[in-house]
Amino acid sequence: MGVATPNQLRLVTLLGVVSSARAEVNATECKALGFGPSLYCSSCDKLAGLVTEEDPLIGECKGCCTEDPQKGVYASATFDVCK
């Protein structure tokens, strides 16, 4: 693969700026809808059980949520108790 031209570099920079601005708009929109940055998608699934599926709130929630963190599995653990 060759060296990027100045036009290609400008395009990459522009795409990065647009992508960053779009993420910021989404965060702003989500905040305006009442959703915080720590909203996990499992919460939206629970919400779906409380309202009808046609409720636009479900789509808004899923548009603002982040995937739940992966839970780790460990071979062992140590529990120290200090007196």
C-alpha positions, 0 to 999 in steps of 0.5 A: 500500500502506498503513501496517503495523498494530502486529499486522503489525509484531509478526508480521514481527518474530516471523517474523524471530526464528523464522527466525533461530532455525531457521537457528541450530538447523540450524547446530548440528545440522549441526555435531553431524553433523560438517559444518562451515559451509564445506561446499559441495554439490559435496562432497555430490555427490562423497560420493554417488559413494562411498556408496549413494544410500539412505545417509541421509548424503547427505540430511544432507549436502545439508541442511547444504551451501551452494551453491558460489560462482560462478566469475568469468570475467575478460577479462584479468589482470595478473601482476606479479613483483617481484625 
